[in-house]
């Protein structure tokens, strides 16, 4: 077995690990280990850590349109599996701040990797009839400045991919990956 490296976990990895660690149960006869809560990270800090803001003036940057709904043929192809969903992220059980930073870093990595279609699972909300916080918030986030350079369009997923509790997202083409 290889020797563990001394690398520190990124904020995203720390959030994911804490969620996994809290959901486990100790083996029979073993005691649970208390896992300290990671220090809170503000949305601004998370955005700076994931994708530094460009230094160019707003007039020098090309204008990019606000994300809109997927066209019908593309939506149907995704729903029927004729277009591959190349990545997926599940935001269940996360706070808005955790979900925001995870979603932004996930979409940034997918965009750099040349991925075009991803599935984001937000959940449908509480069973008491209330609409979920992330279900409402994620589509609004996709129209904000940090997401605009990454997201081309989005729409609710088909029933077999989570329905109203999930979103299909089409990412913009990455300039280095264009053919």
Secondary structure, DSSP 8 states (H G I E B T S, - for coil): ----------HHHHHHHHHHHHT----TT-------------HHHHHHHHS----S-TTTS------B---HHHHHHHHHTSS---EEEE-TT--HHHHHHHHHHHHHHHHHTT--EEEEE-----TTS---HHHHHHHHHTTSHHHHTTEEEEEE--GGGTGGGEEEEEE---TTT--
